[in-house]
Amino acid sequence: MADYSQNQTKSTTTQSDQEKYLSARLLQMAHLKLVAASLCDKETQPRGTGLTAYFVRYKRMNVPLTTLSEGVPPPNNTISVEQLTVTLDQWGDVITITDVAELTTKHPLVKAATDRLSDNAQRVIDREVQLVMLAGTNVTYGDGAVVSRSAITTSMKVTDAGIIARRIALGNAGCPPREGPGNMDELAKGRPAKGTLLGGAKYVAVTGLEVSGDIQVTAASQGLWVDIARYQNANAVYNGEVGTYLNFRWVETNFMPRFSRLGDATTGPLASGASMGSNAPTVTASITGGSLSSGTYYFKVTRIDKTRGFEEDISEERTMDIASGTSGSFSFDFSTATTGYVYNVYFGTATGDANLKLAAQYVEAGDTVVITDLPSSTTTAPAGLNLTGPVTRIYPIYMLGDQALGWVGLQDLRFYITGGEPVKGFDPLGQLRQLGYKFMGKALIKDQTRLLRWEVASNF
């Protein structure tokens, strides 16, 4: 047999003498379609007014239920005032670049950092708006017959009947379509007013591509969209755009949460020292190192993608005991967890998401967290997926009308570039340059009846 070892050695040796080729064109980041901020009515809070914004709404009066009696004044009715408050948050991020990095990097480093900080800031704003929408109380699960995310089955996908039912719910709640309730003078003259259903205004539905695909797929339950799109706008079929359908203007985004299961699809007891499953921690009960009394404890773990910031991957609830007559602690070992994510641990003494409180937040992959006492947090565990479906992912749809959301800003988004020149006592040789952004604001739901969240399964 021929001996190729000498040729391999020569090849390896000559490779070190080859000039490296680096393309002048940077590879682009994946495109994100961020839409949540555009759904908000913008408000600016004046400086010097604190961190809390206040909104006031005069509620509808009750109607009289009995007729007037001759000469007898009716009892006084009342006007109810509803006050909404929102406490503003400040967000920001920074990158530090050295002069050596600027001198030795082929591509313009400051421009690359600025572009990525801009992308970073827009994702934070979009995420913060969506987190407010996800906390809304007006929610429909699956086909509307179930009352929790964990009860949604694989068959509970978006359908024409489901869309119509959601439109009816918004309409019956008095939710006006986008652009407001319209001009009643125009309606009195027999002309459709802008901002009414007759005038062409629509509700808005924001969804991921998977749900859009369910609407578009040609099937017995979804054939209507294809027929309408083919008749009205054939390009929509070819371009894969849902467009306006069943009184909703469908807006796609590829930056919204998709809820899935973390670890094993198993509930109940977990043996001490055992793993909760793939990408989930190993949990160990100890009779030392803590003040947890003997008994049964319940816990869940969630995972957050660092580039997205949503708590999307959710484990099933598991239990583990501390031996009778002792007190101790629990350790959650994330040494085998996937990097690029952080993890939250929820813990309690009773079953059910409402009884599991946040005990550890943003735990890095590779770290171990030890729970020595019951958490003081009031933040409860998010709902997981149906075990009997079996469902692999759940997708939210945001369906909203006019003036459903607001964004109160105290400080607009600002970008900063500092350094590059000597600074006495900090950077005397001008070796550092820092780039960053910050803003202060918060989204709020102005009226819960004007924003409906619909959570469904998907074919995709």
C-alpha positions as CSV (number, residue, x, y, z in Angstrom):
1,M,0.0,0.0,0.0
2,A,1.3,3.5,-0.8
3,D,2.6,5.6,2.0
4,Y,0.9,9.1,1.9
5,S,2.3,10.3,5.3
6,Q,5.1,12.3,3.7
7,N,2.7,14.1,1.4
8,Q,0.3,14.9,4.3
9,T,3.2,16.3,6.3
10,K,4.3,18.5,3.4
11,S,0.7,19.7,2.8
12,T,0.3,20.7,6.5
13,T,3.7,22.5,6.5
14,T,3.0,24.6,3.4
15,Q,-0.5,25.6,4.6
16,S,1.2,27.7,7.3
17,D,2.9,29.7,4.6
18,Q,-0.3,30.5,2.7
19,E,-1.9,34.0,2.9
20,K,-5.3,34.0,4.4
21,Y,-8.1,35.4,2.3
22,L,-10.7,37.5,4.1
23,S,-13.7,38.7,2.1
24,A,-14.2,42.4,2.0
25,R,-17.9,41.8,2.4
26,L,-19.3,41.1,5.9
27,L,-21.8,38.3,6.2
28,Q,-25.2,39.8,7.0
29,M,-27.2,38.9,10.2
30,A,-30.4,37.1,9.7
31,H,-33.3,39.5,9.0
32,L,-35.8,40.1,11.8
33,K,-39.2,41.6,11.1
34,L,-40.0,43.6,14.3
35,V,-43.5,44.9,14.4
36,A,-44.6,45.1,18.1
37,A,-43.5,48.7,18.7
38,S,-45.5,49.9,15.7
39,L,-48.7,48.7,17.4
40,C,-48.3,51.2,20.3
41,D,-49.7,54.7,20.6
42,K,-46.7,56.8,21.6
43,E,-46.9,59.0,24.7
44,T,-44.0,61.2,26.0
45,Q,-43.8,61.8,29.8
46,P,-42.3,65.1,30.8
47,R,-39.1,65.3,32.7
48,G,-39.5,65.7,36.5
49,T,-42.7,63.7,36.7
50,G,-41.2,60.6,38.2
51,L,-41.1,57.0,36.8
52,T,-44.8,56.3,36.9
53,A,-47.3,57.3,34.2
54,Y,-51.1,57.6,35.0
55,F,-54.0,57.1,32.6
56,V,-57.6,57.7,33.5
57,R,-60.7,56.3,31.8
58,Y,-64.3,57.2,32.6
59,K,-66.3,54.0,32.4
60,R,-69.8,53.6,31.0
61,M,-72.7,54.4,33.2
62,N,-75.3,51.7,34.1
63,V,-78.6,52.1,32.3
64,P,-81.9,52.6,34.2
65,L,-83.9,49.5,34.6
66,T,-87.2,51.0,35.8
67,T,-89.5,53.7,34.4
68,L,-89.8,57.2,35.9
69,S,-92.6,57.8,38.3
70,E,-94.6,61.0,37.9
71,G,-93.1,63.8,39.9
72,V,-90.4,61.6,41.5
73,P,-86.8,62.3,40.5
74,P,-84.8,59.1,39.7
75,P,-82.0,58.1,42.1
76,N,-78.6,59.5,41.3
77,N,-76.4,57.5,39.0
78,T,-72.7,57.4,39.4
79,I,-69.6,57.9,37.2
80,S,-66.9,55.4,37.7
81,V,-63.2,56.4,37.0
82,E,-60.6,53.7,36.2
83,Q,-57.0,54.6,36.6
84,L,-54.1,52.7,34.9
85,T,-50.5,53.1,35.9
86,V,-47.3,52.0,34.4
87,T,-43.8,52.2,35.9
88,L,-41.1,53.0,33.3
89,D,-37.9,50.9,32.9
90,Q,-34.5,52.0,31.6
91,W,-32.6,49.7,29.3
92,G,-29.2,49.9,27.7
93,D,-26.1,48.1,26.5
94,V,-22.5,48.9,25.6
95,I,-19.5,47.6,23.6
96,T,-15.9,48.5,24.3
97,I,-13.4,48.6,21.5
98,T,-9.7,48.9,21.9
99,D,-7.4,51.0,19.6
100,V,-5.5,47.8,18.7
101,A,-8.8,46.1,17.6
102,E,-9.6,49.1,15.3
103,L,-6.1,49.1,13.9
104,T,-5.9,45.4,13.2
105,T,-9.4,44.6,12.0
106,K,-10.0,44.5,8.3
107,H,-13.7,45.7,8.4
108,P,-14.8,49.0,10.0
109,L,-15.3,47.9,13.6
110,V,-17.1,51.0,14.8
111,K,-19.8,50.7,12.1
112,A,-20.2,47.0,12.7
113,A,-20.7,47.7,16.4
114,T,-23.1,50.5,15.8
115,D,-25.2,48.3,13.5
116,R,-25.4,45.5,16.0
117,L,-26.2,47.9,18.9
118,S,-29.1,49.3,16.8
119,D,-30.3,45.7,16.2
120,N,-29.9,45.0,19.9
121,A,-32.0,48.0,21.0
122,Q,-34.8,47.3,18.6
123,R,-35.1,43.7,19.7
124,V,-35.2,44.8,23.4
125,I,-38.0,47.3,22.6
126,D,-40.0,44.7,20.6
127,R,-39.5,42.1,23.3
128,E,-40.6,44.4,26.1
129,V,-43.9,45.3,24.2
130,Q,-44.6,41.6,23.6
131,L,-43.9,40.7,27.3
132,V,-46.7,43.2,28.2
133,M,-49.0,41.6,25.6
134,L,-48.2,38.1,26.9
135,A,-49.2,39.3,30.4
136,G,-52.7,40.4,29.1
137,T,-55.7,38.9,30.8
138,N,-57.9,38.6,27.7
139,V,-56.8,35.1,26.4
140,T,-58.4,32.3,24.4
141,Y,-56.7,28.9,24.3
142,G,-56.9,26.5,21.5
143,D,-60.5,26.0,20.2
144,G,-61.9,28.2,22.9
145,A,-63.3,25.2,24.9
146,V,-60.2,24.8,27.1
147,V,-58.9,27.3,29.7
148,S,-55.2,26.8,29.8
149,R,-52.1,26.4,27.5
150,S,-51.5,23.0,29.0
151,A,-54.9,21.8,27.7
152,I,-54.3,22.7,24.0
153,T,-54.0,19.6,21.8
154,T,-52.5,19.2,18.4
155,S,-55.9,19.6,16.6
156,M,-56.4,23.1,18.1
157,K,-55.0,25.1,15.2
158,V,-56.1,28.3,13.7
159,T,-59.3,27.9,11.6
160,D,-61.7,30.2,9.8
161,A,-64.3,29.5,12.4
162,G,-61.8,30.3,15.1
163,I,-60.9,33.6,13.5
164,I,-64.5,34.6,13.1
165,A,-65.2,33.7,16.8
166,R,-62.3,36.0,17.9
167,R,-63.6,38.8,15.7
168,I,-67.0,38.4,17.3
169,A,-65.5,38.5,20.8
170,L,-63.7,41.7,20.0
171,G,-66.7,43.3,18.5
172,N,-69.1,42.3,21.3
173,A,-66.6,43.8,23.8
174,G,-66.9,47.1,22.0
175,C,-63.4,47.1,20.6
176,P,-63.2,49.5,17.6
177,P,-61.1,48.5,14.7
178,R,-57.8,50.3,14.1
179,E,-58.1,54.0,13.3
180,G,-60.9,54.5,15.9
181,P,-64.7,54.3,16.0
182,G,-65.2,56.6,13.1
183,N,-67.0,59.8,12.4
184,M,-70.6,59.5,13.3
185,D,-71.6,62.6,11.2
186,E,-70.4,60.7,8.1
187,L,-72.4,57.7,9.1
188,A,-75.5,59.8,9.6
189,K,-75.1,61.1,6.0
190,G,-75.1,57.5,4.8
191,R,-71.3,57.5,4.0
192,P,-68.9,55.0,5.5
193,A,-66.6,56.7,7.9
194,K,-62.9,56.1,8.1
195,G,-62.1,54.0,11.1
196,T,-65.3,51.8,10.9
197,L,-65.8,48.3,9.6
198,L,-68.0,49.8,6.8
199,G,-65.2,52.3,6.0
200,G,-62.7,49.5,5.5
201,A,-60.9,49.6,8.9
202,K,-59.8,46.3,10.3
203,Y,-58.5,44.7,13.4
204,V,-54.8,43.7,13.4
205,A,-53.6,40.1,14.0
206,V,-49.9,39.7,14.6
207,T,-48.6,36.2,14.1
208,G,-45.6,34.0,13.4
209,L,-45.0,32.4,10.0
210,E,-46.2,29.0,11.3
211,V,-49.8,30.3,11.9
212,S,-49.8,32.2,8.6
213,G,-48.9,28.9,7.0
214,D,-51.9,27.2,8.6
215,I,-54.2,29.9,7.2
216,Q,-52.8,29.6,3.7
217,V,-52.6,25.8,3.5
218,T,-55.1,24.3,1.1
219,A,-57.4,22.1,3.0
220,A,-61.1,21.6,3.7
221,S,-61.0,23.8,6.7
222,Q,-58.7,26.5,5.1
223,G,-59.8,26.6,1.5
224,L,-61.5,30.0,1.8
225,W,-58.4,32.1,2.0
226,V,-57.0,30.5,-1.2
227,D,-60.3,31.1,-3.1
228,I,-60.5,34.8,-2.0
229,A,-56.8,35.5,-2.6
230,R,-56.9,33.9,-6.0
231,Y,-59.9,36.0,-6.9
232,Q,-58.8,39.3,-5.4
233,N,-55.0,39.3,-5.6
234,A,-53.2,36.3,-7.1
235,N,-49.9,37.8,-6.1
236,A,-50.7,37.2,-2.4
237,V,-50.8,33.4,-3.1
238,Y,-47.5,33.5,-4.9
239,N,-45.8,35.8,-2.3
240,G,-47.2,33.9,0.7
241,E,-48.8,36.9,2.2
242,V,-52.1,36.5,4.1
243,G,-53.0,40.1,3.9
244,T,-56.5,41.2,4.9
245,Y,-58.7,38.2,5.7
246,L,-61.9,37.8,7.7
247,N,-61.7,41.4,9.0
248,F,-58.2,41.2,10.2
249,R,-55.0,42.7,8.7
250,W,-52.5,39.9,9.2
251,V,-49.0,41.0,10.1
252,E,-46.2,38.5,10.1
253,T,-43.2,38.5,12.4
254,N,-40.3,36.1,12.9
255,F,-39.6,37.5,16.4
256,M,-42.2,36.2,18.7
257,P,-42.2,33.4,21.3
258,R,-42.9,29.8,20.5
259,F,-43.6,27.8,23.6
260,S,-42.1,24.3,23.7
261,R,-41.2,21.7,26.3
262,L,-37.8,21.6,28.1
263,G,-36.6,18.2,29.1
264,D,-38.6,15.1,29.4
265,A,-42.4,14.8,28.9
266,T,-42.7,13.4,32.4
267,T,-44.3,14.7,35.6
268,G,-44.1,13.5,39.2
269,P,-41.2,12.3,41.3
270,L,-37.6,12.7,40.1
271,A,-34.9,10.6,41.8
272,S,-32.2,12.6,43.6
273,G,-29.2,13.0,41.3
274,A,-31.3,12.4,38.1
275,S,-31.6,14.7,35.1
276,M,-34.8,16.4,34.1
277,G,-34.0,15.5,30.5
278,S,-32.2,17.0,27.5
279,N,-30.9,20.6,28.1
280,A,-32.4,20.5,31.6
281,P,-30.5,20.3,34.9
282,T,-29.6,17.5,37.2
283,V,-31.4,17.9,40.5
284,T,-30.0,16.6,43.8
285,A,-31.6,16.8,47.3
286,S,-29.3,17.2,50.2
287,I,-29.9,17.0,53.9
288,T,-27.3,19.7,54.6
289,G,-26.6,23.2,53.5
290,G,-30.0,24.7,53.8
291,S,-33.1,25.3,55.9
292,L,-35.7,23.5,53.9
293,S,-37.7,21.3,56.2
294,S,-38.4,17.6,55.4
295,G,-41.2,17.0,52.9
296,T,-42.1,17.1,49.2
297,Y,-41.0,20.0,47.0
298,Y,-42.2,20.9,43.5
299,F,-40.2,22.6,40.8
300,K,-40.0,23.7,37.1
301,V,-37.2,25.0,35.0
302,T,-37.5,27.4,32.0
303,R,-35.0,28.4,29.3
304,I,-34.4,31.7,27.6
305,D,-32.6,32.3,24.3
306,K,-30.1,35.1,24.9
307,T,-30.7,36.6,21.5
308,R,-34.5,36.7,22.0
309,G,-35.2,37.2,25.7
310,F,-38.5,35.2,25.9
311,E,-39.1,32.5,28.4
312,E,-40.1,29.9,25.7
313,D,-38.9,26.5,26.8
314,I,-40.8,25.2,29.8
315,S,-40.3,22.0,31.7
316,E,-42.9,19.8,33.3
317,E,-43.5,20.1,37.0
318,R,-41.4,17.5,39.0
319,T,-41.2,16.6,42.7
320,M,-38.5,15.5,45.1
321,D,-38.4,14.8,48.8
322,I,-36.1,15.9,51.7
323,A,-35.9,13.0,54.1
324,S,-38.1,13.0,57.2
325,G,-36.6,14.5,60.3
326,T,-34.0,16.5,58.5
327,S,-33.6,19.9,56.7
328,G,-31.5,20.6,53.7
329,S,-31.3,22.1,50.2
330,F,-31.7,21.3,46.5
331,S,-29.0,21.8,43.8
332,F,-29.7,22.3,40.1
333,D,-26.7,21.5,38.0
334,F,-26.7,23.0,34.5
335,S,-23.3,21.6,33.5
336,T,-24.8,19.7,30.5
337,A,-27.2,22.5,29.4
338,T,-26.9,24.2,26.0
339,T,-24.8,27.4,25.9
340,G,-26.4,30.5,24.4
341,Y,-29.3,30.2,26.9
342,V,-30.0,31.2,30.5
343,Y,-32.3,29.3,32.8
344,N,-34.9,30.1,35.5
345,V,-35.8,27.8,38.4
346,Y,-39.3,27.9,40.0
347,F,-39.8,26.2,43.4
348,G,-42.5,25.6,46.0
349,T,-44.2,23.3,48.5
350,A,-47.4,22.7,46.6
351,T,-48.4,21.6,43.1
352,G,-49.5,24.0,40.4
353,D,-47.9,26.9,38.5
354,A,-49.4,29.5,40.9
355,N,-47.6,27.9,43.8
356,L,-44.1,27.7,42.1
357,K,-42.2,30.9,42.7
358,L,-39.1,32.2,41.0
359,A,-36.1,30.9,43.1
360,A,-33.2,31.5,40.7
361,Q,-33.1,33.7,37.6
362,Y,-30.8,33.8,34.5
363,V,-28.6,30.9,35.5
364,E,-25.8,30.3,32.9
365,A,-25.2,27.0,31.3
366,G,-22.5,25.2,33.2
367,D,-23.4,26.7,36.5
368,T,-25.0,25.1,39.6
369,V,-27.5,26.9,41.7
370,V,-28.4,25.8,45.3
371,I,-31.9,26.4,46.7
372,T,-31.5,26.7,50.5
373,D,-34.9,28.3,51.4
374,L,-38.3,29.0,49.9
375,P,-38.2,31.9,47.4
376,S,-39.6,35.3,48.4
377,S,-40.5,36.2,44.8
378,T,-44.1,36.6,43.8
379,T,-43.3,35.7,40.1
380,T,-45.0,32.4,39.3
381,A,-44.1,29.7,36.8
382,P,-45.4,29.8,33.2
383,A,-47.7,27.2,32.0
384,G,-46.3,24.3,30.1
385,L,-47.6,22.1,27.2
386,N,-50.2,19.4,27.0
387,L,-48.7,15.9,27.8
388,T,-51.5,13.9,26.1
389,G,-51.7,16.0,22.8
390,P,-48.9,15.5,22.2
391,V,-48.0,19.1,21.4
392,T,-44.5,20.2,20.5
393,R,-45.1,23.9,20.3
394,I,-47.7,26.5,21.1
395,Y,-47.9,29.8,19.1
396,P,-49.5,33.1,20.4
397,I,-51.5,35.4,18.1
398,Y,-52.0,39.0,19.1
399,M,-55.4,40.4,17.9
400,L,-56.0,44.0,18.7
401,G,-58.1,47.0,17.9
402,D,-57.7,50.8,18.1
403,Q,-55.9,52.2,21.2
404,A,-55.2,48.8,22.6
405,L,-51.5,49.5,23.4
406,G,-49.5,52.4,24.5
407,W,-45.8,53.2,24.9
408,V,-44.8,55.8,27.4
409,G,-41.3,57.2,26.9
410,L,-39.4,59.4,29.3
411,Q,-36.2,59.2,27.4
412,D,-36.0,58.4,23.7
413,L,-33.6,55.9,22.3
414,R,-30.1,57.4,22.2
415,F,-26.8,56.2,20.9
416,Y,-23.5,57.2,22.4
417,I,-19.9,57.0,21.2
418,T,-17.2,58.0,23.6
419,G,-13.4,57.7,23.9
420,G,-10.7,57.6,21.3
421,E,-9.0,60.5,23.0
422,P,-6.9,60.5,26.2
423,V,-8.9,60.9,29.4
424,K,-6.8,61.6,32.5
425,G,-7.2,59.0,35.2
426,F,-9.3,56.7,33.1
427,D,-7.8,56.2,29.7
428,P,-4.7,58.3,29.5
429,L,-3.5,56.9,26.2
430,G,-6.8,56.9,24.4
431,Q,-6.8,53.1,24.1
432,L,-10.6,52.6,24.6
433,R,-13.7,53.6,22.7
434,Q,-17.1,52.7,24.0
435,L,-20.4,52.6,22.1
436,G,-23.8,52.1,23.6
437,Y,-27.4,53.0,23.7
438,K,-30.1,53.6,26.4
439,F,-33.8,54.4,26.6
440,M,-36.4,54.7,29.2
441,G,-40.0,53.7,28.6
442,K,-42.6,51.0,29.0
443,A,-45.5,49.5,27.1
444,L,-49.0,49.1,28.7
445,I,-52.3,47.6,27.7
446,K,-54.8,50.5,27.7
447,D,-57.8,48.3,27.6
448,Q,-57.8,44.6,28.1
449,T,-60.9,44.2,26.0
450,R,-59.1,45.7,23.0
451,L,-56.2,43.1,23.0
452,L,-57.0,39.4,22.7
453,R,-54.2,36.8,22.8
454,W,-55.0,33.5,21.1
455,E,-52.7,30.5,21.7
456,V,-52.9,27.7,19.2
457,A,-51.0,24.7,17.9
458,S,-49.7,24.5,14.3
459,N,-49.2,22.1,11.4
460,F,-45.6,23.4,11.1
